[in-house]
Amino acid sequence: MDMEPFRPDEELIAEKERIVEEYRNLLEGETQALFDATRTLAALAYPYVENHNFYIEHWTMGVFWRKIRKLSRMMHAEGFWTEPDDLLYLNRNEVRDALFDLATGWGIGTRPIGPTYWPGEIERRRGIGNAW
């Protein structure tokens, strides 16, 4: 089965080169040399710019959310909630408070209060979400 490529890369590259050459030919001397130098720099740097959204937004947010889920599973193992990803029902201040509760309980050798508080609160929030 012969499928056309998702993007006609060769055609796009040829069109880009044609347009660049047309603009280049409008220039002379030092201006043309400056154009060439700038274009060379742009060709070198553009792949990094082109992938900016992936590296800055998608990749870093992927790392962040994997760590959040890992934290949630760890707190689930400590009895803070009934499902491994239930941390996602907390806001950022509540996450800080839950962590403080866990660390403080560990530090002074007592049980944290989170396991008696969060399961019911998360179930209440889950019910609200499911009602939508």
Sine and cosine of phi, psi and omega as CSV:
sin_phi,cos_phi,sin_psi,cos_psi,sin_omega,cos_omega
0.00,0.00,0.86,-0.50,-0.03,-1.00
-0.99,-0.11,0.93,-0.38,-0.02,-1.00
-0.95,-0.31,0.59,-0.81,0.08,-1.00
-0.95,0.30,0.54,-0.84,0.02,-1.00
-0.90,0.44,0.44,-0.90,0.01,-1.00
-0.83,0.56,-0.68,0.73,0.07,-1.00
-0.80,-0.59,0.68,-0.73,0.05,-1.00
-0.98,0.20,0.96,0.27,-0.12,-0.99
-0.82,0.58,-0.72,0.69,-0.05,-1.00
-0.87,0.49,-0.68,0.74,0.01,-1.00
-0.90,0.43,-0.67,0.74,0.00,-1.00
-0.90,0.43,-0.66,0.75,0.00,-1.00
-0.91,0.41,-0.69,0.73,0.02,-1.00
-0.88,0.47,-0.68,0.74,0.02,-1.00
-0.90,0.43,-0.67,0.74,0.05,-1.00
-0.87,0.50,-0.74,0.67,-0.01,-1.00
-0.89,0.46,-0.64,0.77,0.03,-1.00
-0.88,0.48,-0.73,0.69,-0.02,-1.00
-0.91,0.41,-0.70,0.72,0.02,-1.00
-0.86,0.51,-0.70,0.71,-0.02,-1.00
-0.91,0.42,-0.60,0.80,0.05,-1.00
-0.89,0.46,-0.71,0.70,0.03,-1.00
-0.91,0.41,-0.66,0.75,0.00,-1.00
-0.87,0.50,-0.65,0.76,-0.03,-1.00
-0.94,0.35,-0.26,0.97,0.07,-1.00
-0.98,0.20,-0.24,0.97,-0.08,-1.00
-0.98,-0.21,0.31,-0.95,0.02,-1.00
-0.66,-0.75,0.40,-0.92,0.18,-0.98
0.80,0.61,-0.80,-0.60,-0.08,-1.00
-0.90,0.44,-0.57,0.82,0.01,-1.00
-0.92,0.40,-0.63,0.77,0.04,-1.00
-0.92,0.39,-0.64,0.77,0.04,-1.00
-0.90,0.44,-0.65,0.76,0.05,-1.00
-0.90,0.43,-0.66,0.75,0.06,-1.00
-0.86,0.52,-0.73,0.68,0.00,-1.00
-0.87,0.49,-0.70,0.72,-0.01,-1.00
-0.90,0.43,-0.68,0.73,0.00,-1.00
-0.91,0.41,-0.67,0.74,0.02,-1.00
-0.90,0.43,-0.64,0.76,0.04,-1.00
-0.88,0.47,-0.70,0.72,0.03,-1.00
-0.90,0.44,-0.68,0.73,0.01,-1.00
-0.89,0.46,-0.65,0.76,0.01,-1.00
-0.90,0.43,-0.54,0.84,0.03,-1.00
-0.96,0.28,-0.68,0.73,-0.11,-0.99
-1.00,0.10,-0.46,0.89,-0.14,-0.99
-0.85,0.53,-0.64,0.77,0.03,-1.00
-0.83,0.56,-0.53,0.85,0.04,-1.00
-0.96,0.28,-0.63,0.78,0.03,-1.00
-0.92,0.38,-0.67,0.74,-0.03,-1.00
-0.86,0.51,-0.59,0.81,-0.02,-1.00
-1.00,-0.05,0.16,0.99,-0.06,-1.00
-0.82,0.57,-0.76,0.65,-0.03,-1.00
-0.86,0.51,-0.65,0.76,0.01,-1.00
-0.90,0.44,-0.78,0.63,-0.10,-1.00
-0.95,0.30,-0.62,0.79,-0.08,-1.00
-1.00,0.08,-0.64,0.76,-0.09,-1.00
-0.98,-0.20,-0.88,0.47,-0.14,-0.99
-0.94,0.35,-0.74,0.67,-0.04,-1.00
-0.91,0.43,-0.76,0.65,-0.05,-1.00
-0.91,0.41,-0.61,0.79,0.04,-1.00
-0.93,0.36,-0.55,0.84,0.08,-1.00
-0.88,0.47,-0.70,0.71,0.05,-1.00
-0.88,0.48,-0.73,0.68,-0.01,-1.00
-0.84,0.54,-0.77,0.64,-0.06,-1.00
-0.93,0.36,-0.52,0.85,0.10,-0.99
-0.90,0.44,-0.64,0.76,0.02,-1.00
-0.93,0.37,-0.62,0.78,0.04,-1.00
-0.88,0.47,-0.70,0.72,0.01,-1.00
-0.92,0.40,-0.58,0.81,0.06,-1.00
-0.90,0.43,-0.69,0.72,0.06,-1.00
-0.87,0.49,-0.69,0.73,0.00,-1.00
-0.87,0.49,-0.68,0.74,0.02,-1.00
-0.91,0.42,-0.61,0.79,0.02,-1.00
-0.91,0.42,-0.69,0.73,-0.01,-1.00
-0.95,0.31,-0.51,0.86,0.11,-0.99
-0.88,0.48,-0.68,0.73,0.03,-1.00
-0.89,0.45,-0.43,0.90,0.04,-1.00
-1.00,0.05,0.03,1.00,0.08,-1.00
1.00,0.03,0.23,0.97,-0.04,-1.00
-0.95,0.30,-0.45,0.89,0.04,-1.00
-0.44,-0.90,0.19,-0.98,-0.14,-0.99
-1.00,0.04,-0.41,0.91,-0.01,-1.00
-0.89,-0.45,0.56,-0.83,-0.09,-1.00
-0.84,0.54,-0.51,0.86,-0.04,-1.00
-0.98,-0.22,0.31,0.95,-0.07,-1.00
-0.92,0.39,-0.24,0.97,0.09,-1.00
-0.83,0.56,-0.45,0.89,-0.04,-1.00
-0.92,0.39,-0.16,0.99,0.07,-1.00
-1.00,0.06,-0.10,0.99,-0.03,-1.00
-0.99,-0.14,0.49,-0.87,0.15,-0.99
-1.00,0.05,0.12,-0.99,-0.14,-0.99
-0.89,0.45,-0.56,0.83,0.04,-1.00
-0.94,0.35,-0.59,0.80,0.04,-1.00
-0.93,0.37,-0.58,0.82,0.06,-1.00
-0.88,0.47,-0.72,0.70,0.03,-1.00
-0.87,0.50,-0.70,0.71,0.00,-1.00
-0.90,0.44,-0.66,0.75,0.01,-1.00
-0.91,0.42,-0.67,0.75,0.05,-1.00
-0.90,0.44,-0.67,0.74,0.03,-1.00
-0.88,0.48,-0.68,0.73,0.03,-1.00
-0.87,0.50,-0.73,0.68,0.00,-1.00
-0.89,0.45,-0.74,0.67,-0.03,-1.00
-0.91,0.41,-0.64,0.77,-0.01,-1.00
-0.92,0.40,-0.71,0.70,0.04,-1.00
-0.85,0.52,-0.69,0.72,0.03,-1.00
-0.90,0.44,-0.69,0.73,-0.07,-1.00
-0.91,0.42,-0.56,0.83,-0.03,-1.00
-0.96,-0.26,0.04,1.00,0.09,-1.00
0.98,0.19,0.47,0.88,0.07,-1.00
-0.86,-0.51,0.18,-0.98,0.04,-1.00
-0.99,0.17,0.65,-0.76,0.09,-1.00
-0.94,0.33,0.36,-0.93,0.02,-1.00
-1.00,0.06,-0.25,0.97,-0.03,-1.00
-0.79,0.61,-0.70,0.72,-0.01,-1.00
-0.89,0.46,-0.36,0.93,0.06,-1.00
-1.00,-0.03,-0.33,0.95,-0.06,-1.00
-0.99,-0.17,-0.77,0.63,-0.20,-0.98
-0.93,0.36,-0.62,0.79,-0.03,-1.00
-0.83,0.55,-0.70,0.71,0.01,-1.00
-0.92,0.39,-0.67,0.75,0.00,-1.00
-0.91,0.41,-0.64,0.77,0.01,-1.00
-0.93,0.37,-0.62,0.78,0.06,-1.00
-0.88,0.47,-0.63,0.78,0.05,-1.00
-0.88,0.48,-0.72,0.69,0.00,-1.00
-0.92,0.39,-0.62,0.79,0.04,-1.00
-0.88,0.48,-0.66,0.75,0.03,-1.00
-0.88,0.48,-0.65,0.76,0.05,-1.00
-0.89,0.45,-0.71,0.70,0.01,-1.00
-0.90,0.44,-0.64,0.77,0.00,-1.00
-0.94,0.34,-0.41,0.91,0.01,-1.00
-0.94,0.34,-0.35,0.94,0.02,-1.00
-0.95,0.30,0.00,0.00,0.00,0.00
